[in-house]
């Protein structure tokens, strides 16, 4: 096992550290607890996942079903907000520390933090009205300047471009190749987001021919010591590939400008 380098790991001052689903190595993902912890860490950029409930509420939740959170195979997009809001979304992570933590919806997140945070909003669900619902909340709160929209689904980004022509869109991809570059140029993407394990300096250089920003995804990790060295290696890989930033479950492991 490789030794863990001294923490936090230094990166350029312009490098954007994005707390993945909040500070999700330390608190249950996509909850107020995780986002509040990221803010206390001094990390104002947060990534979050959105899905649309049956009654049109933009829920902040990653998985399509509730199984990983201890609530069975029920699908988020097949439930009402009242049903989702009643669930304990913290006990699966730590019953003692976070038991009773609730799911939040996007407007709650906006109301709580306003423009103190920068939001990297992933369109995760498949409901056809998701792009319009997300955009409407951003506009109603006046937060367009602090919002980025991302997705693994190119079609979801197309929908958002139609809904919001000036949106800063980022495509989550495994690797950056010629097909990805062509599609990024066609949709006038702001950002390409390669997987941290796959990114190379050559990919980043190629991406900058068509987008203004390249940030990685996939620095996840757990509290298992064997994986801690792997997390550190991924941070260094992303930094040394000249990415502009990354999402990470351990936002306090990176120190821009140090």
C-alpha positions as CSV (number, residue, x, y, z in Angstrom):
1,X,0.0,0.0,0.0
2,X,1.3,3.4,-1.0
3,X,1.9,5.9,1.9
4,X,-0.6,8.7,2.3
5,X,1.1,12.1,1.5
6,X,0.9,14.9,3.9
7,X,-2.6,16.3,4.0
8,X,-4.1,18.5,2.7
9,X,-2.6,18.1,-0.8
10,X,-1.5,21.4,-2.4
11,X,-3.1,22.4,-5.7
12,X,-3.0,25.7,-7.7
13,X,-5.0,28.6,-6.2
14,X,-7.4,28.6,-9.2
15,X,-8.3,24.9,-8.6
16,X,-12.0,24.5,-7.7
17,X,-12.7,22.0,-4.9
18,X,-16.3,20.9,-5.2
19,X,-17.8,19.0,-2.2
20,X,-19.4,16.0,-3.7
21,X,-23.0,15.7,-2.4
22,X,-21.7,18.0,0.3
23,X,-18.9,16.8,2.5
24,X,-20.2,13.3,2.0
25,X,-17.2,11.4,3.5
26,X,-18.2,12.8,6.8
27,X,-22.0,13.3,6.7
28,X,-24.9,11.6,4.8
29,X,-24.8,12.7,1.2
30,X,-27.1,15.4,-0.2
31,X,-28.4,16.4,3.2
32,X,-28.2,19.8,4.9
33,X,-25.7,18.3,7.3
34,X,-23.3,17.5,4.5
35,X,-23.7,20.9,2.8
36,X,-23.3,22.8,6.1
37,X,-20.2,20.8,6.9
38,X,-18.7,21.7,3.5
39,X,-19.4,25.4,4.2
40,X,-17.7,25.1,7.6
41,X,-14.7,23.6,5.9
42,X,-14.5,26.7,3.8
43,X,-15.6,24.9,0.6
44,X,-18.3,27.0,-1.1
45,X,-18.7,24.9,-4.2
46,X,-21.1,21.9,-3.7
47,X,-22.3,19.2,-6.1
48,X,-25.8,17.7,-5.7
49,X,-28.2,15.4,-7.5
50,X,-31.7,16.2,-8.6
51,X,-34.8,14.1,-9.3
52,X,-38.4,15.1,-9.8
53,X,-41.2,13.7,-7.6
54,X,-44.6,12.7,-8.8
55,X,-46.0,16.1,-7.6
56,X,-43.3,18.1,-9.3
57,X,-40.8,18.8,-6.4
58,X,-37.1,18.8,-7.2
59,X,-35.7,16.3,-4.7
60,X,-32.0,16.3,-3.8
61,X,-31.1,12.6,-4.0
62,X,-28.6,10.5,-5.9
63,X,-29.9,7.0,-6.2
64,X,-32.9,6.2,-8.3
65,X,-34.1,3.9,-5.5
66,X,-34.0,4.2,-1.8
67,X,-32.4,0.8,-1.2
68,X,-28.9,2.1,-0.2
69,X,-30.5,4.4,2.4
70,X,-32.4,1.6,4.1
71,X,-35.9,2.2,2.6
72,X,-36.2,-0.6,0.0
73,X,-36.5,-0.6,-3.7
74,X,-39.0,2.3,-4.0
75,X,-38.1,4.7,-6.8
76,X,-37.7,8.3,-6.0
77,X,-39.4,9.5,-9.1
78,X,-42.5,7.3,-8.3
79,X,-43.0,8.9,-4.9
80,X,-44.6,12.2,-3.7
81,X,-42.5,14.8,-1.8
82,X,-44.5,14.1,1.4
83,X,-43.5,10.4,1.2
84,X,-39.9,11.3,0.7
85,X,-39.8,14.0,3.3
86,X,-40.9,11.5,6.0
87,X,-37.9,9.3,5.5
88,X,-34.8,9.1,7.7
89,X,-31.9,9.8,5.4
90,X,-29.1,9.9,8.0
91,X,-29.3,6.6,10.0
92,X,-27.8,4.6,7.2
93,X,-24.7,6.7,7.5
94,X,-24.6,6.9,11.3
95,X,-27.6,6.3,13.6
96,X,-25.9,8.1,16.5
97,X,-24.7,11.2,14.6
98,X,-27.3,11.6,11.9
99,X,-30.4,9.6,12.8
100,X,-33.4,11.6,11.7
101,X,-31.7,13.7,9.1
102,X,-34.2,14.3,6.3
103,X,-34.1,14.5,2.5
104,X,-34.2,18.0,1.2
105,X,-35.6,19.5,-2.0
106,X,-33.7,22.0,-4.1
107,X,-35.6,25.1,-3.1
108,X,-34.9,24.3,0.6
109,X,-31.2,24.2,-0.2
110,X,-31.4,27.5,-2.0
111,X,-33.4,29.1,0.8
112,X,-30.9,27.9,3.4
113,X,-27.7,29.0,1.7
114,X,-28.7,31.5,-1.0
115,X,-25.7,32.8,-2.8
116,X,-23.2,31.8,-0.1
117,X,-22.7,28.5,-2.1
118,X,-22.0,27.8,-5.7
119,X,-24.2,24.9,-6.9
120,X,-23.1,22.2,-9.3
121,X,-26.5,20.7,-10.0
122,X,-26.6,17.2,-11.6
123,X,-29.7,16.3,-13.6
124,X,-30.0,12.7,-12.3
125,X,-33.6,11.7,-12.8
126,X,-35.4,10.8,-16.1
127,X,-38.6,12.8,-15.6
128,X,-39.1,15.0,-18.7
129,X,-39.9,18.1,-16.6
130,X,-36.8,18.0,-14.5
131,X,-34.8,20.6,-16.5
132,X,-37.7,23.1,-16.5
133,X,-38.3,22.6,-12.8
134,X,-34.7,23.1,-11.9
135,X,-34.4,26.2,-14.1
136,X,-37.5,27.7,-12.6
137,X,-36.2,27.4,-9.1
138,X,-32.9,29.0,-10.0
139,X,-34.6,31.9,-11.7
140,X,-37.1,32.4,-8.9
141,X,-34.2,32.6,-6.3
142,X,-32.0,34.8,-8.6
143,X,-29.2,32.3,-8.4
144,X,-28.2,31.9,-12.1
145,X,-24.7,33.3,-11.5
146,X,-23.9,30.7,-8.9
147,X,-25.3,27.6,-10.7
148,X,-23.8,25.1,-13.1
149,X,-25.8,22.2,-14.6
150,X,-24.2,18.8,-15.2
151,X,-25.3,15.4,-16.3
152,X,-24.1,12.1,-17.6
153,X,-27.1,12.3,-20.0
154,X,-26.4,14.3,-23.1
155,X,-30.1,14.4,-23.7
156,X,-30.7,16.0,-20.3
157,X,-28.2,18.7,-21.3
158,X,-29.9,19.2,-24.6
159,X,-33.2,19.7,-22.7
160,X,-31.6,22.2,-20.4
161,X,-30.0,24.1,-23.3
162,X,-33.5,24.5,-24.8
163,X,-35.0,25.5,-21.5
164,X,-32.1,27.8,-20.5
165,X,-30.0,28.9,-23.5
166,X,-27.3,30.7,-21.4
167,X,-26.8,27.8,-18.9
168,X,-23.3,26.8,-18.1
169,X,-23.5,23.1,-18.9
170,X,-21.1,20.3,-18.0
171,X,-21.1,16.8,-19.4
172,X,-19.9,14.0,-17.1
173,X,-18.0,11.5,-19.2
174,X,-15.6,8.6,-18.6
175,X,-13.0,9.8,-21.1
176,X,-12.6,12.7,-23.5
177,X,-12.4,11.5,-27.1
178,X,-13.2,13.0,-30.5
179,X,-16.8,12.0,-30.3
180,X,-17.2,13.7,-27.0
181,X,-15.4,16.8,-28.3
182,X,-17.7,17.0,-31.3
183,X,-20.9,16.7,-29.2
184,X,-19.5,19.2,-26.7
185,X,-18.9,21.7,-29.4
186,X,-22.3,21.1,-31.0
187,X,-24.1,21.9,-27.7
188,X,-21.6,24.7,-26.8
189,X,-20.8,23.2,-23.5
190,X,-19.1,25.2,-20.8
191,X,-17.4,22.2,-19.2
192,X,-16.3,18.6,-19.7
193,X,-15.9,16.4,-16.7
194,X,-13.8,13.2,-17.2
195,X,-13.4,10.4,-14.6
196,X,-10.5,11.0,-12.3
197,X,-9.1,7.5,-12.8
198,X,-9.0,8.1,-16.6
199,X,-8.0,11.7,-17.0
200,X,-4.7,12.6,-18.6
201,X,-3.0,15.9,-19.5
202,X,-3.6,15.0,-23.2
203,X,-7.3,14.8,-22.6
204,X,-7.4,18.1,-20.8
205,X,-5.4,19.8,-23.6
206,X,-7.8,18.4,-26.2
207,X,-10.9,19.4,-24.2
208,X,-9.7,23.0,-24.0
209,X,-10.0,23.3,-27.7
210,X,-13.8,23.3,-27.3
211,X,-14.7,24.1,-23.7
212,X,-13.5,26.6,-21.2
213,X,-13.3,24.4,-18.1
214,X,-12.3,20.8,-17.3
215,X,-13.1,19.3,-14.0
216,X,-12.9,15.7,-12.9
217,X,-15.4,13.4,-11.0
218,X,-15.0,10.2,-9.1
219,X,-12.8,11.0,-6.2
220,X,-15.0,9.0,-3.8
221,X,-13.3,6.8,-1.2
222,X,-14.4,5.5,2.1
223,X,-13.0,5.5,5.7
224,X,-11.1,2.4,4.8
225,X,-7.4,3.1,5.2
226,X,-6.4,1.1,2.1
227,X,-8.5,3.4,0.0
228,X,-7.2,6.6,1.5
229,X,-3.9,6.3,-0.4
230,X,-5.9,5.7,-3.6
231,X,-7.9,8.9,-2.9
232,X,-4.7,10.9,-2.5
233,X,-3.3,9.4,-5.7
234,X,-6.4,10.5,-7.6
235,X,-6.1,14.0,-6.3
236,X,-2.6,14.2,-7.5
237,X,-3.5,12.7,-10.9
238,X,-6.2,15.3,-11.4
239,X,-4.0,18.1,-10.3
240,X,-1.1,16.9,-12.5
241,X,-3.4,16.6,-15.5
242,X,-4.0,20.3,-15.2
243,X,-7.7,20.0,-14.5
244,X,-9.5,23.1,-13.3
245,X,-11.1,21.3,-10.4
246,X,-12.8,18.2,-9.1
247,X,-15.7,16.9,-7.1
248,X,-14.5,15.0,-4.0
249,X,-16.1,13.4,-0.9
250,X,-13.1,14.6,1.2
251,X,-13.0,18.4,0.4
252,X,-10.7,19.1,3.3
253,X,-8.0,16.9,1.7
254,X,-7.3,19.6,-1.0
255,X,-5.7,23.0,-0.3
256,X,-5.8,25.4,-3.2
257,X,-3.0,28.0,-3.3
258,X,-1.0,26.3,-0.5
